[in-house]
Each structure stands twice: as structure tokens, then as C-alpha cells.
């Protein structure tokens, strides 16, 4: 049976009226002339739509001359790449799909640069992330991670309040798309950035149905809790604030470079950047501009600096950077042209607020820090613990409680103060855990009156896991202790911890929630969890039930998330 879907990239366009005429007018005339474009109005879709077809032609491939200079053999082969672009209006929104090189006909200025990312944060499985591109503001650093089999988002080491996610891909949770309607068991995936790449229906009715399903997700659903940090970096939309930011940037562009402005490759054109062999920047000049073998930030900043105050940002916005697939930089070798402003990033402070320019858009990147920390802490604290711990008698010391657990919960082993000695950890040694569960989960127990005690607890977990991961001697000594305590039934061969549980009793048995956990402890907890999860160790935080001492009320209080 013929397949009903095809993997395509869907863009949502902003500022385009949902009519055929407006879609025509939105296209770049120069690009259309370059591909010798033909136009059609597809009536069978029953929505306003425009189809553009053409081709990027090059009479002689750029490599032919190189082959002749190397071998003396004359080769003359053309290059002809097809281009198709379908623009359609569905329920008042305009979308675009490129075929082959047709994506190059979608004007960058019209793309909704958060469209694909917003969908991915709502529907990609957080435990099966396959593709992640993140950017660290202020240093021009972009990290690209590809994991074909998928991995938990937290195992990727994302610092959610300090990095901007540019692209996110992975396995899709259930969604009524054409691909899943025909075969609900089939695994599908999506990659979201400025565009959304996934399998879409090829029949007109199926395609429109899929677009409506995607729009419904964006309209009605919130990001999944594990991925909501993707949207914590807030785009600036206030016109007055944008005017202030551009004024500060304009002044910065007029100064000698001091590192506050750096290069940032546009996220949706990494492949073009890798393929380019020449770059030409042109900023307010009647000449052809300057051609180099990489983006020349020094030249761009120099050209901006000589412009009138108040006109420098506009000069970069109207200036261009063109990428070529050959060092000769002929028009026939052109890959892509963009605004020069897309190639710089800048950090700006207004009072105590921090802003960041990226891809011609301004973002505020600190205001959601505490919200991100709190949200992560809420995810870690659970009221459905995976470990079965008895109530803590208020007034009992921590050691008394730990030693009582194996008597009340068979299979648990107490290792409170039963430390492991290694060549690296002489003296007192390393306390691997307070309790070891029947399924070999490391349980760290603490009665906390303040954040200091919990900081020690979280630090203990890091040292313990490091010892079991990296020290053969430490693993051997701990395995011996477990075998002795369990009378010969020790740890599995090659044991590495896969889970750590922080079991906490707050002062006076206060319920453990994100509201009652000390603010500083939330920060250190999240930092610890990120580190452990990057090592492949799951983290869980539970409250321990409390009960009054004998002779008082017999009610039991349970700490709930």
C-alpha cells in the first residue's frame, strides 16, 4: 500500500494576510526571478493556496574548474536543483511547506521562529529526546546533540535558566495526525525550531487536518513539565522596550569592540554555513562588499561603527551576508542571503534586567530563573514514592530512624555511618547511602532544620555516585558490605547506581513541598539533580511521614508534594 505521508518542514508565517494575493506579495521577487518561478492556485485544497515551482540552475558545477586544475581533465557538468513552495491559509493562519530547495523561497522575516519549538515542547516525549540544539548567551557557543535512540532531556546536561534551546526533536507523544490514524502503534518523531519537521499527510484533506491538529496543540496545550523551560526565555514584544534596547545596541555598535557583540550562526541555516566556502558582507556600500572564507565580524562591526548614531542597527538590518558554495563567490554559487543583523548576538542590561539579541530578536533571559528552579523542584518532589519508608517518630535522631528501617521494612539495609574506605577517601571514608532499598536504590535520609543540612545531603549523593561510577576499589568495598549485610546476596555484577532518593523530614514534620523547601535548597537540589541525571542517575525527592512520640496523639502526618 502506498504511503499516505511524507516528511516535510512546515513553517507558520507572521504578518501575511490569509489571501492568495497577500501570499503572492509576501514572496521575494529576486528569489522568484532566480528560479524562473511558475505559479499555480490549487483549487482542490478548498483553502486559499499558492504553489510556486522552479529550479536553481548552475550551467557549470563549481567543482569542475578545480578538477581541471588538479587533473588536467576538462569537465563541464551543470547543476539543477528543483524548488517547490506551497503556501496555504488554514483557519486564518498562513503556512508554508518547501519541496527540495523550495524552503529557500520562504522569506526569513516572515517565519514564526518559535513555531516548531513550541510544538516540540508540548508533544515530544521528554524521555526520548533525539536532537537538541542549545545556545549559551554571551559567548557565541552553540551545542548540538544527536542521539538516534533518544535520551531523557535532563541527561543532556541542559542548564535551563542559562541556555536558549534553538531546536528540539524526539519521539512524539500520541497526536491525531495522519501517520498515527492509520497505524496507532507506529512511532513517529518531530524536530522543532523555526519550522516543524515531521511526517504530514500528502492528500490535501489529510494535510489540512494535520495542520489543524498541530494548531490545536499550540492553542490548547501547555508545554510538558519537563520541557517548559524551553519557553522560559521570553521574547520581548513591548514596542517601547524594543526601542530602548535598539538605542543601547546602536550606541554599542558605535564603540570599539569589547566582546559584548559576537558571532552567532543563524540556527536554521547551520547546514548552509557548513557548506559555504565564501561569505560576502555588504553594509551600506555601493561596492560588492568584502568576500572572506568565513563570516567576518570585524568587517561588519567596522562598517556599523562608521554609520551615523541612531542608524547603525538599521544599517545591519538592511545590510546583507551572502553564502557561496565556492570560493570564487559568483552569483551562480550563491546558497543563501540574509540580513547581517542575523549574524550577531549581543548582551544588553537595562537596570537589573538582562536582554539578549539573537536571530534579530530580543529575549529577556533572567526573569524566569526562579520559576525554572521551582518548576524543576516540583517535578522532583513526589507524593508517590518508589521507596517504602516507615514513619519517623518525632524526637528520634536520624541514626535511630535509619537503624529502625530494616526492622520495619524487610529487605532494606542501613549503611548510616558505615563508610567505604578507598585510596582516595582515607580517614572517615565515603558514606555511600543511609539506606539501600531491596532493588538497590540509594536512599539519602535527612532531618533538616535549614538549608545547610540539605546542602550536605546533596553533596554526599554526588560523592557517593562518583565513587561507585569511577572507583573500582569503592565499588568492590561497597559490594562486600552489601553481601555481608544480606548474607551472601550482594549487588549485581558491574553494579552502577541508577537512582537516588532524597528522603527528607523537615523541622517539626512540616509537609515537604516546593513551597516549604528552603529556597536555597531548591537551587542546590536542582543543580545536584542536573548533574546526577547527566550521569544517567534518576533523582526522586520524597517526604517522610511523621508520627508523634509515644504517649501523644497517634495521628500520622505525611509529607506530600
MIDRENVO-701391 format. One record per residue (C-alpha): x, y, z; residue number from 1; chain. Coordinates in steps of 0.25 Angstrom, whole numbers, plus 5000, padded with zeros to 4 digits. Example, Ala and Ser with C-alpha at 12.3 -4.5 7.8 and 13.67 -1.06 7.14 Angstrom:
% residues 2
ATOM    xx    yy    zz  num  cadena
ATOM  5049  4982  5031    1       A
ATOM  5055  4996  5029    2       A
% end
This chain:
% residues 561
ATOM    xx    yy    zz  num  cadena
ATOM  5000  5000  5000    1       A
ATOM  5005  5014  4996    2       A
ATOM  5009  5023  5008    3       A
ATOM  5000  5034  5011    4       A
ATOM  5010  5043  5018    5       A
ATOM  5023  5050  5015    6       A
ATOM  5034  5056  5024    7       A
ATOM  5033  5071  5022    8       A
ATOM  5036  5084  5029    9       A
ATOM  5024  5093  5032   10       A
ATOM  5026  5108  5035   11       A
ATOM  5016  5117  5041   12       A
ATOM  5017  5131  5035   13       A
ATOM  5014  5144  5042   14       A
ATOM  5009  5157  5036   15       A
ATOM  5003  5151  5024   16       A
ATOM  4988  5153  5021   17       A
ATOM  4981  5139  5018   18       A
ATOM  4978  5142  5004   19       A
ATOM  4984  5138  4991   20       A
ATOM  4988  5152  4987   21       A
ATOM  4995  5154  5000   22       A
ATOM  5003  5141  4999   23       A
ATOM  5008  5145  4985   24       A
ATOM  5012  5159  4990   25       A
ATOM  5020  5153  5002   26       A
ATOM  5030  5146  4994   27       A
ATOM  5044  5151  4990   28       A
ATOM  5043  5156  4975   29       A
ATOM  5058  5154  4973   30       A
ATOM  5058  5139  4978   31       A
ATOM  5046  5137  4969   32       A
ATOM  5053  5142  4957   33       A
ATOM  5065  5134  4960   34       A
ATOM  5057  5121  4960   35       A
ATOM  5049  5125  4948   36       A
ATOM  5037  5123  4956   37       A
ATOM  5023  5118  4951   38       A
ATOM  5011  5120  4959   39       A
ATOM  4998  5112  4961   40       A
ATOM  4986  5113  4970   41       A
ATOM  4982  5099  4975   42       A
ATOM  4967  5099  4976   43       A
ATOM  4965  5085  4981   44       A
ATOM  4970  5089  4995   45       A
ATOM  4958  5097  4998   46       A
ATOM  4966  5108  5005   47       A
ATOM  4974  5120  4999   48       A
ATOM  4987  5114  4994   49       A
ATOM  4999  5117  4985   50       A
ATOM  5008  5107  4978   51       A
ATOM  5022  5112  4973   52       A
ATOM  5031  5104  4965   53       A
ATOM  5044  5106  4959   54       A
ATOM  5059  5102  4959   55       A
ATOM  5072  5107  4963   56       A
ATOM  5081  5105  4951   57       A
ATOM  5096  5106  4950   58       A
ATOM  5102  5104  4936   59       A
ATOM  5115  5098  4941   60       A
ATOM  5117  5092  4955   61       A
ATOM  5126  5100  4964   62       A
ATOM  5136  5088  4965   63       A
ATOM  5138  5086  4950   64       A
ATOM  5149  5096  4949   65       A
ATOM  5156  5090  4962   66       A
ATOM  5156  5076  4955   67       A
ATOM  5163  5082  4943   68       A
ATOM  5173  5089  4951   69       A
ATOM  5176  5077  4959   70       A
ATOM  5176  5066  4947   71       A
ATOM  5176  5074  4934   72       A
ATOM  5163  5067  4930   73       A
ATOM  5152  5077  4925   74       A
ATOM  5139  5074  4932   75       A
ATOM  5126  5082  4929   76       A
ATOM  5114  5078  4937   77       A
ATOM  5102  5086  4941   78       A
ATOM  5095  5087  4954   79       A
ATOM  5080  5088  4954   80       A
ATOM  5072  5087  4967   81       A
ATOM  5057  5087  4967   82       A
ATOM  5049  5096  4976   83       A
ATOM  5035  5096  4981   84       A
ATOM  5027  5104  4991   85       A
ATOM  5013  5102  4995   86       A
ATOM  5007  5114  5003   87       A
ATOM  4993  5112  5009   88       A
ATOM  4984  5118  5019   89       A
ATOM  4977  5110  5029   90       A
ATOM  4967  5116  5039   91       A
ATOM  4973  5130  5037   92       A
ATOM  4988  5126  5039   93       A
ATOM  4997  5125  5027   94       A
ATOM  5007  5113  5026   95       A
ATOM  5018  5109  5016   96       A
ATOM  5024  5096  5012   97       A
ATOM  5036  5094  5004   98       A
ATOM  5040  5083  4994   99       A
ATOM  5054  5081  4991  100       A
ATOM  5060  5095  4990  101       A
ATOM  5047  5101  4992  102       A
ATOM  5050  5105  5006  103       A
ATOM  5059  5115  5002  104       A
ATOM  5047  5123  4996  105       A
ATOM  5041  5125  5010  106       A
ATOM  5045  5139  5014  107       A
ATOM  5052  5138  5027  108       A
ATOM  5046  5151  5032  109       A
ATOM  5032  5145  5032  110       A
ATOM  5035  5132  5039  111       A
ATOM  5030  5130  5053  112       A
ATOM  5043  5126  5059  113       A
ATOM  5037  5119  5071  114       A
ATOM  5026  5111  5064  115       A
ATOM  5033  5098  5063  116       A
ATOM  5040  5099  5076  117       A
ATOM  5027  5102  5083  118       A
ATOM  5020  5090  5077  119       A
ATOM  5032  5081  5081  120       A
ATOM  5032  5086  5095  121       A
ATOM  5017  5081  5096  122       A
ATOM  5017  5068  5089  123       A
ATOM  5032  5062  5088  124       A
ATOM  5034  5051  5099  125       A
ATOM  5043  5057  5109  126       A
ATOM  5049  5043  5112  127       A
ATOM  5053  5041  5097  128       A
ATOM  5060  5053  5092  129       A
ATOM  5068  5051  5079  130       A
ATOM  5072  5064  5075  131       A
ATOM  5075  5077  5083  132       A
ATOM  5082  5090  5079  133       A
ATOM  5084  5100  5090  134       A
ATOM  5091  5113  5091  135       A
ATOM  5099  5119  5103  136       A
ATOM  5097  5135  5102  137       A
ATOM  5109  5143  5103  138       A
ATOM  5119  5134  5097  139       A
ATOM  5114  5130  5083  140       A
ATOM  5114  5116  5087  141       A
ATOM  5104  5106  5081  142       A
ATOM  5103  5092  5086  143       A
ATOM  5098  5081  5076  144       A
ATOM  5094  5067  5082  145       A
ATOM  5089  5056  5073  146       A
ATOM  5084  5043  5080  147       A
ATOM  5077  5034  5070  148       A
ATOM  5072  5025  5081  149       A
ATOM  5067  5036  5089  150       A
ATOM  5070  5040  5104  151       A
ATOM  5064  5048  5115  152       A
ATOM  5065  5063  5114  153       A
ATOM  5072  5064  5127  154       A
ATOM  5082  5054  5124  155       A
ATOM  5087  5064  5113  156       A
ATOM  5092  5074  5123  157       A
ATOM  5083  5086  5120  158       A
ATOM  5085  5098  5129  159       A
ATOM  5071  5102  5127  160       A
ATOM  5072  5117  5132  161       A
ATOM  5085  5119  5125  162       A
ATOM  5083  5113  5111  163       A
ATOM  5074  5116  5100  164       A
ATOM  5068  5104  5093  165       A
ATOM  5068  5106  5078  166       A
ATOM  5064  5093  5073  167       A
ATOM  5057  5081  5079  168       A
ATOM  5054  5067  5073  169       A
ATOM  5049  5054  5078  170       A
ATOM  5038  5043  5079  171       A
ATOM  5024  5049  5078  172       A
ATOM  5014  5046  5089  173       A
ATOM  5001  5042  5083  174       A
ATOM  4994  5052  5074  175       A
ATOM  4983  5050  5063  176       A
ATOM  4992  5052  5051  177       A
ATOM  4990  5044  5038  178       A
ATOM  5002  5036  5041  179       A
ATOM  4996  5031  5055  180       A
ATOM  4982  5030  5050  181       A
ATOM  4986  5019  5040  182       A
ATOM  4995  5012  5050  183       A
ATOM  4994  5016  5064  184       A
ATOM  5005  5007  5068  185       A
ATOM  5015  5014  5059  186       A
ATOM  5026  5022  5065  187       A
ATOM  5027  5036  5059  188       A
ATOM  5036  5047  5062  189       A
ATOM  5037  5062  5060  190       A
ATOM  5048  5073  5060  191       A
ATOM  5044  5087  5064  192       A
ATOM  5051  5100  5062  193       A
ATOM  5047  5112  5054  194       A
ATOM  5040  5101  5045  195       A
ATOM  5034  5088  5049  196       A
ATOM  5039  5075  5042  197       A
ATOM  5030  5063  5043  198       A
ATOM  5022  5053  5034  199       A
ATOM  5010  5061  5029  200       A
ATOM  4998  5055  5020  201       A
ATOM  5000  5056  5005  202       A
ATOM  4986  5057  5001  203       A
ATOM  4980  5071  5002  204       A
ATOM  4970  5067  5013  205       A
ATOM  4980  5060  5021  206       A
ATOM  4990  5071  5021  207       A
ATOM  4980  5081  5025  208       A
ATOM  4975  5072  5036  209       A
ATOM  4989  5070  5041  210       A
ATOM  4991  5086  5041  211       A
ATOM  4979  5087  5049  212       A
ATOM  4983  5077  5059  213       A
ATOM  4997  5084  5061  214       A
ATOM  4990  5097  5063  215       A
ATOM  4980  5091  5073  216       A
ATOM  4992  5086  5081  217       A
ATOM  4999  5100  5081  218       A
ATOM  4985  5107  5084  219       A
ATOM  4980  5098  5095  220       A
ATOM  4992  5091  5102  221       A
ATOM  5003  5095  5111  222       A
ATOM  5018  5090  5110  223       A
ATOM  5020  5077  5117  224       A
ATOM  5026  5080  5131  225       A
ATOM  5040  5074  5127  226       A
ATOM  5041  5083  5115  227       A
ATOM  5034  5096  5119  228       A
ATOM  5048  5102  5122  229       A
ATOM  5049  5103  5106  230       A
ATOM  5039  5115  5107  231       A
ATOM  5045  5122  5120  232       A
ATOM  5053  5130  5111  233       A
ATOM  5043  5141  5108  234       A
ATOM  5043  5149  5094  235       A
ATOM  5042  5164  5096  236       A
ATOM  5029  5169  5090  237       A
ATOM  5027  5183  5097  238       A
ATOM  5030  5194  5086  239       A
ATOM  5035  5204  5096  240       A
ATOM  5045  5194  5102  241       A
ATOM  5049  5189  5088  242       A
ATOM  5052  5204  5084  243       A
ATOM  5061  5205  5097  244       A
ATOM  5068  5192  5094  245       A
ATOM  5072  5196  5080  246       A
ATOM  5076  5210  5085  247       A
ATOM  5086  5203  5094  248       A
ATOM  5091  5194  5083  249       A
ATOM  5093  5205  5074  250       A
ATOM  5102  5212  5084  251       A
ATOM  5109  5199  5086  252       A
ATOM  5111  5198  5071  253       A
ATOM  5118  5211  5071  254       A
ATOM  5129  5207  5081  255       A
ATOM  5141  5199  5079  256       A
ATOM  5139  5184  5080  257       A
ATOM  5140  5179  5094  258       A
ATOM  5134  5165  5093  259       A
ATOM  5119  5169  5096  260       A
ATOM  5116  5166  5082  261       A
ATOM  5119  5153  5076  262       A
ATOM  5116  5144  5064  263       A
ATOM  5104  5134  5064  264       A
ATOM  5101  5126  5052  265       A
ATOM  5086  5126  5049  266       A
ATOM  5080  5113  5055  267       A
ATOM  5072  5109  5043  268       A
ATOM  5084  5110  5034  269       A
ATOM  5095  5102  5040  270       A
ATOM  5095  5093  5028  271       A
ATOM  5097  5105  5019  272       A
ATOM  5108  5110  5028  273       A
ATOM  5116  5097  5028  274       A
ATOM  5114  5096  5012  275       A
ATOM  5119  5110  5010  276       A
ATOM  5133  5113  5004  277       A
ATOM  5132  5128  5003  278       A
ATOM  5124  5139  5011  279       A
ATOM  5121  5153  5006  280       A
ATOM  5116  5164  5015  281       A
ATOM  5111  5177  5010  282       A
ATOM  5107  5188  5019  283       A
ATOM  5103  5202  5014  284       A
ATOM  5112  5201  5002  285       A
ATOM  5111  5203  4987  286       A
ATOM  5122  5193  4985  287       A
ATOM  5121  5178  4984  288       A
ATOM  5125  5177  4999  289       A
ATOM  5136  5168  5005  290       A
ATOM  5138  5154  5002  291       A
ATOM  5145  5144  5012  292       A
ATOM  5145  5130  5015  293       A
ATOM  5137  5131  5028  294       A
ATOM  5127  5141  5034  295       A
ATOM  5136  5154  5036  296       A
ATOM  5130  5160  5049  297       A
ATOM  5142  5170  5049  298       A
ATOM  5138  5176  5036  299       A
ATOM  5123  5176  5039  300       A
ATOM  5125  5184  5052  301       A
ATOM  5135  5193  5045  302       A
ATOM  5124  5197  5035  303       A
ATOM  5114  5199  5046  304       A
ATOM  5123  5208  5054  305       A
ATOM  5125  5218  5043  306       A
ATOM  5110  5220  5041  307       A
ATOM  5102  5232  5048  308       A
ATOM  5098  5230  5062  309       A
ATOM  5084  5225  5062  310       A
ATOM  5085  5218  5048  311       A
ATOM  5095  5207  5052  312       A
ATOM  5085  5196  5055  313       A
ATOM  5077  5199  5043  314       A
ATOM  5090  5198  5034  315       A
ATOM  5092  5184  5039  316       A
ATOM  5077  5180  5037  317       A
ATOM  5077  5185  5023  318       A
ATOM  5092  5180  5021  319       A
ATOM  5093  5166  5015  320       A
ATOM  5102  5154  5017  321       A
ATOM  5103  5144  5005  322       A
ATOM  5108  5130  5006  323       A
ATOM  5114  5123  4994  324       A
ATOM  5117  5109  4991  325       A
ATOM  5130  5112  4984  326       A
ATOM  5142  5122  4988  327       A
ATOM  5140  5129  4975  328       A
ATOM  5127  5135  4980  329       A
ATOM  5120  5136  4967  330       A
ATOM  5105  5138  4967  331       A
ATOM  5103  5124  4961  332       A
ATOM  5110  5119  4974  333       A
ATOM  5100  5126  4984  334       A
ATOM  5094  5118  4995  335       A
ATOM  5086  5128  5003  336       A
ATOM  5086  5143  5006  337       A
ATOM  5081  5148  5020  338       A
ATOM  5081  5161  5028  339       A
ATOM  5094  5164  5034  340       A
ATOM  5087  5166  5047  341       A
ATOM  5084  5151  5048  342       A
ATOM  5099  5148  5049  343       A
ATOM  5102  5156  5062  344       A
ATOM  5098  5154  5077  345       A
ATOM  5099  5164  5088  346       A
ATOM  5096  5165  5102  347       A
ATOM  5090  5177  5108  348       A
ATOM  5086  5182  5122  349       A
ATOM  5075  5191  5126  350       A
ATOM  5075  5194  5141  351       A
ATOM  5076  5180  5147  352       A
ATOM  5069  5173  5135  353       A
ATOM  5077  5165  5125  354       A
ATOM  5074  5164  5110  355       A
ATOM  5080  5156  5098  356       A
ATOM  5079  5159  5083  357       A
ATOM  5079  5146  5075  358       A
ATOM  5074  5144  5061  359       A
ATOM  5069  5159  5060  360       A
ATOM  5060  5156  5072  361       A
ATOM  5061  5161  5086  362       A
ATOM  5059  5152  5098  363       A
ATOM  5059  5154  5113  364       A
ATOM  5067  5143  5119  365       A
ATOM  5068  5144  5134  366       A
ATOM  5054  5147  5139  367       A
ATOM  5049  5133  5139  368       A
ATOM  5061  5127  5146  369       A
ATOM  5054  5125  5160  370       A
ATOM  5041  5120  5153  371       A
ATOM  5050  5110  5145  372       A
ATOM  5057  5105  5158  373       A
ATOM  5044  5104  5165  374       A
ATOM  5037  5096  5154  375       A
ATOM  5049  5086  5153  376       A
ATOM  5048  5085  5169  377       A
ATOM  5033  5082  5167  378       A
ATOM  5036  5071  5157  379       A
ATOM  5046  5064  5166  380       A
ATOM  5037  5064  5179  381       A
ATOM  5027  5053  5178  382       A
ATOM  5015  5049  5187  383       A
ATOM  5016  5035  5180  384       A
ATOM  5030  5030  5185  385       A
ATOM  5037  5018  5179  386       A
ATOM  5042  5014  5193  387       A
ATOM  5034  5009  5205  388       A
ATOM  5039  5016  5217  389       A
ATOM  5032  5015  5231  390       A
ATOM  5028  5028  5238  391       A
ATOM  5038  5036  5246  392       A
ATOM  5035  5037  5261  393       A
ATOM  5037  5052  5264  394       A
ATOM  5048  5053  5274  395       A
ATOM  5056  5041  5269  396       A
ATOM  5070  5044  5264  397       A
ATOM  5074  5042  5249  398       A
ATOM  5082  5030  5253  399       A
ATOM  5071  5024  5261  400       A
ATOM  5062  5025  5250  401       A
ATOM  5071  5019  5239  402       A
ATOM  5075  5007  5248  403       A
ATOM  5060  5004  5251  404       A
ATOM  5056  5004  5236  405       A
ATOM  5061  4989  5233  406       A
ATOM  5053  4984  5245  407       A
ATOM  5040  4990  5239  408       A
ATOM  5043  4988  5224  409       A
ATOM  5050  4975  5221  410       A
ATOM  5060  4976  5210  411       A
ATOM  5065  4990  5214  412       A
ATOM  5080  4991  5219  413       A
ATOM  5085  5002  5227  414       A
ATOM  5098  5008  5224  415       A
ATOM  5097  5021  5232  416       A
ATOM  5112  5024  5236  417       A
ATOM  5117  5010  5231  418       A
ATOM  5126  5017  5221  419       A
ATOM  5134  5011  5210  420       A
ATOM  5150  5013  5210  421       A
ATOM  5157  5016  5197  422       A
ATOM  5171  5021  5194  423       A
ATOM  5165  5034  5190  424       A
ATOM  5156  5034  5202  425       A
ATOM  5164  5031  5214  426       A
ATOM  5161  5035  5228  427       A
ATOM  5146  5035  5230  428       A
ATOM  5143  5029  5216  429       A
ATOM  5131  5031  5208  430       A
ATOM  5116  5029  5213  431       A
ATOM  5110  5023  5200  432       A
ATOM  5096  5024  5206  433       A
ATOM  5088  5024  5218  434       A
ATOM  5079  5012  5213  435       A
ATOM  5079  5003  5202  436       A
ATOM  5066  4998  5197  437       A
ATOM  5062  4984  5193  438       A
ATOM  5064  4988  5178  439       A
ATOM  5077  4995  5181  440       A
ATOM  5073  5009  5181  441       A
ATOM  5082  5018  5189  442       A
ATOM  5074  5026  5199  443       A
ATOM  5079  5038  5206  444       A
ATOM  5072  5042  5218  445       A
ATOM  5072  5055  5225  446       A
ATOM  5064  5062  5236  447       A
ATOM  5066  5077  5232  448       A
ATOM  5064  5089  5240  449       A
ATOM  5071  5098  5230  450       A
ATOM  5078  5098  5216  451       A
ATOM  5091  5095  5222  452       A
ATOM  5087  5081  5225  453       A
ATOM  5081  5078  5211  454       A
ATOM  5093  5084  5204  455       A
ATOM  5102  5074  5211  456       A
ATOM  5092  5063  5207  457       A
ATOM  5092  5067  5193  458       A
ATOM  5108  5067  5193  459       A
ATOM  5108  5054  5199  460       A
ATOM  5100  5048  5188  461       A
ATOM  5109  5054  5177  462       A
ATOM  5122  5048  5184  463       A
ATOM  5115  5034  5186  464       A
ATOM  5111  5033  5172  465       A
ATOM  5124  5038  5167  466       A
ATOM  5131  5027  5175  467       A
ATOM  5122  5016  5170  468       A
ATOM  5124  5020  5156  469       A
ATOM  5138  5023  5155  470       A
ATOM  5145  5015  5166  471       A
ATOM  5147  5000  5165  472       A
ATOM  5152  5000  5179  473       A
ATOM  5140  5007  5184  474       A
ATOM  5130  4998  5177  475       A
ATOM  5137  4986  5182  476       A
ATOM  5137  4990  5196  477       A
ATOM  5123  4994  5196  478       A
ATOM  5119  4981  5189  479       A
ATOM  5126  4974  5200  480       A
ATOM  5118  4981  5211  481       A
ATOM  5105  4979  5204  482       A
ATOM  5108  4964  5202  483       A
ATOM  5111  4963  5217  484       A
ATOM  5098  4970  5221  485       A
ATOM  5090  4961  5212  486       A
ATOM  5097  4949  5216  487       A
ATOM  5103  4946  5202  488       A
ATOM  5093  4952  5193  489       A
ATOM  5100  4964  5188  490       A
ATOM  5100  4974  5177  491       A
ATOM  5098  4970  5162  492       A
ATOM  5111  4969  5155  493       A
ATOM  5116  4982  5150  494       A
ATOM  5106  4990  5158  495       A
ATOM  5105  5005  5156  496       A
ATOM  5094  5013  5163  497       A
ATOM  5083  5017  5154  498       A
ATOM  5074  5024  5164  499       A
ATOM  5076  5033  5177  500       A
ATOM  5065  5036  5186  501       A
ATOM  5066  5048  5196  502       A
ATOM  5057  5045  5207  503       A
ATOM  5054  5057  5216  504       A
ATOM  5047  5061  5229  505       A
ATOM  5046  5076  5230  506       A
ATOM  5046  5082  5244  507       A
ATOM  5034  5078  5253  508       A
ATOM  5029  5069  5242  509       A
ATOM  5025  5081  5232  510       A
ATOM  5019  5076  5219  511       A
ATOM  5030  5075  5208  512       A
ATOM  5026  5083  5196  513       A
ATOM  5033  5093  5187  514       A
ATOM  5027  5104  5196  515       A
ATOM  5033  5099  5209  516       A
ATOM  5046  5094  5203  517       A
ATOM  5056  5105  5206  518       A
ATOM  5059  5114  5194  519       A
ATOM  5074  5112  5194  520       A
ATOM  5072  5097  5196  521       A
ATOM  5063  5097  5183  522       A
ATOM  5075  5103  5175  523       A
ATOM  5085  5093  5181  524       A
ATOM  5075  5081  5179  525       A
ATOM  5073  5085  5164  526       A
ATOM  5088  5087  5162  527       A
ATOM  5090  5073  5168  528       A
ATOM  5079  5066  5160  529       A
ATOM  5084  5072  5147  530       A
ATOM  5098  5066  5150  531       A
ATOM  5093  5053  5154  532       A
ATOM  5083  5052  5142  533       A
ATOM  5094  5055  5133  534       A
ATOM  5101  5043  5138  535       A
ATOM  5089  5035  5136  536       A
ATOM  5084  5034  5150  537       A
ATOM  5070  5037  5153  538       A
ATOM  5066  5046  5165  539       A
ATOM  5054  5046  5173  540       A
ATOM  5051  5054  5186  541       A
ATOM  5041  5049  5196  542       A
ATOM  5035  5054  5209  543       A
ATOM  5036  5044  5221  544       A
ATOM  5023  5042  5229  545       A
ATOM  5024  5047  5243  546       A
ATOM  5017  5042  5256  547       A
ATOM  5017  5047  5270  548       A
ATOM  5025  5041  5281  549       A
ATOM  5018  5030  5289  550       A
ATOM  5008  5036  5299  551       A
ATOM  5004  5047  5290  552       A
ATOM  4994  5048  5279  553       A
ATOM  4995  5036  5270  554       A
ATOM  4992  5043  5257  555       A
ATOM  5002  5041  5245  556       A
ATOM  5006  5053  5237  557       A
ATOM  5010  5050  5223  558       A
ATOM  5019  5060  5215  559       A
ATOM  5012  5062  5202  560       A
ATOM  5017  5068  5189  561       A
% end
